[in-house]
Structure formats: C-alpha cells, structure tokens
Amino acid sequence: MLDETVKLTLKDAAQKLTGPKKRAFMAKVAEDYFGGSARQAETHLG
C-alpha cells in the first residue's frame, strides 16, 4: 500500500507528537491512506 519511506516518515512524525496532537495526526493518516480504518493503519504502520 505505502512504500517503506513513507511508512518510516509517518512513524517518525507520530513518535515526535504526544497526546491529542498524536491522536489527531494518526486519525488523519488513517482517513487519508487507509479509508478511515484505524485497524488497517495499525496493521501497516504498527
């Protein structure tokens, strides 16, 4: 689905955020790249 470079960039950005900002970022990633599925985002990004 996403290439490894994009996955690493998203993971790095998520690690640098905390609390509500991190949750909002991950929700946006799930919406944009995984059809809104948090489960698919977790499967692909960890």
Backbone as a ProteinNet text record, in pm:
[ID]
protein_1_A
[PRIMARY]
MLDETVKLTLKDAAQKLTGPKKRAFMAKVAEDYFGGSARQAETHLG
[TERTIARY]
82.4	0	87.5	164.1	257.5	399.1	488.2	625.3	694.3	806.5	873.3	916.4	957.1	1000	885.3	766.9	650.3	614	618	587.5	682.4	811	908.9	887.3	852.9	826.6	705.6	598.4	478.7	505.4	578.8	611.9	697.7	794.7	881.3	801.3	712.1	629.2	540.6	482.7	395	472.6	596.4	676.4	710.6	719.9	757.1	639.3	518.9	399.8	354.9	276.8	223.4	77.1	7.8	-129.2	-226.2	-309.2	-414.3	-360	-242.4	-184.3	-146.2	-93.8	-57.4	-182.7	-287.5	-411.3	-474.3	-472.6	-528.6	-447.7	-315.5	-229.3	-257.4	-263.2	-286.7	-426.6	-524.2	-659	-658.1	-585	-575.5	-505.3	-400.9	-330.5	-425.2	-500.6	-596.1	-700.9	-751.5	-851	-792.7	-674.8	-616.3	-563.7	-505	-434.9	-500.2	-589.2	-644.6	-796.2	-859.2	-1004.7	-1071.6	-1003.2	-1060.5	-1048.7	-981.2	-970.7	-846.4	-868.5	-757.4	-690	-768	-712.4	-614.6	-650.3	-558.6	-434.8	-450.7	-334.3	-241.7	-297.6	-214.1	-144.3	-214.1	-154	-34.8	-47.5	57.7	167.7	133.6	232.1	278.1	203.1	240.8	189
-118.1	0	125.4	147.9	260.1	205.6	281.9	232.5	256	191.3	192.4	332.8	417	552.6	630.9	620.1	691.2	635.8	504.7	443.8	495.1	499.5	545.7	692.6	773.7	915.6	933.8	860.7	870.8	823.8	713.6	662.8	763.3	823.8	921.8	1043.2	1091.4	1206.3	1172.1	1054.5	1013.5	1002.5	955.9	941.5	1076.8	1179.8	1312.2	1388.8	1338.2	1402	1329.7	1400.9	1338.4	1377.7	1299.4	1329.8	1351.1	1456	1479.1	1509.3	1570.6	1600.6	1471.4	1375.9	1246.9	1173	1172.2	1103	1167.9	1299.7	1370	1339.8	1335.3	1303.1	1161.9	1066	928	910.2	983	977	1029.9	1138.1	1195.8	1099.1	1034.1	934.2	820.1	773.1	664	706.9	828.6	878.4	888.4	948.4	977.3	854.1	760.9	649.5	513	499.1	367.9	367.5	457.8	461.3	480.7	545.5	570.4	454.6	348	229.5	235.6	257.5	258.9	122.1	17.8	-117.7	-141.8	-98.3	-114	-29.5	92.6	178	110.8	53.1	-15.3	-136.1	-209.1	-327.1	-287.5	-181	-140.2	-56.8	20.1	110.7	70.1	-17.5	-62.3	27.3
0	0	0	106.4	113.8	104.5	39	33.8	169	188.9	318.9	361.7	266.8	300.5	362.6	305.2	357.8	494.7	510.9	640.1	748.3	716.9	815.2	849.4	751.7	775.4	866.3	840	923	1065.3	1080	1213.3	1289.5	1221.9	1285.3	1333.4	1248.7	1285.4	1404.7	1406.1	1516.4	1646.7	1641.3	1762.7	1823.9	1740.2	1789.1	1848.3	1827.2	1881.2	2007.6	2089.3	2210	2227.9	2307.7	2347.2	2233	2244.2	2145.2	2005	1999.6	1868	1796.1	1870.3	1811.4	1763.5	1847.5	1809.4	1686	1678.9	1563.6	1437.6	1451.1	1337.2	1285.8	1377.4	1336.1	1277.7	1328.7	1271.6	1128.6	1105.3	970.2	875.1	922.2	840.4	805.6	903.7	879.6	777.4	788.7	692.5	552.2	541.2	410.6	337.7	413.5	348.6	366.9	465.4	495.6	501.7	429.7	422.8	557.1	650.7	782.2	879	839.1	923.4	1012.6	1141.1	1237.4	1242.7	1228	1233.1	1118.3	998.3	883.5	902.6	954.4	979.9	1079.7	1184.9	1284	1224.1	1139.7	1076.6	989.9	914.9	822.2	886.6	989.4	1048.6	1187.7	1250.4	1384.3	1493.7
[MASK]
++++++++++++++++++++++++++++++++++++++++++++++

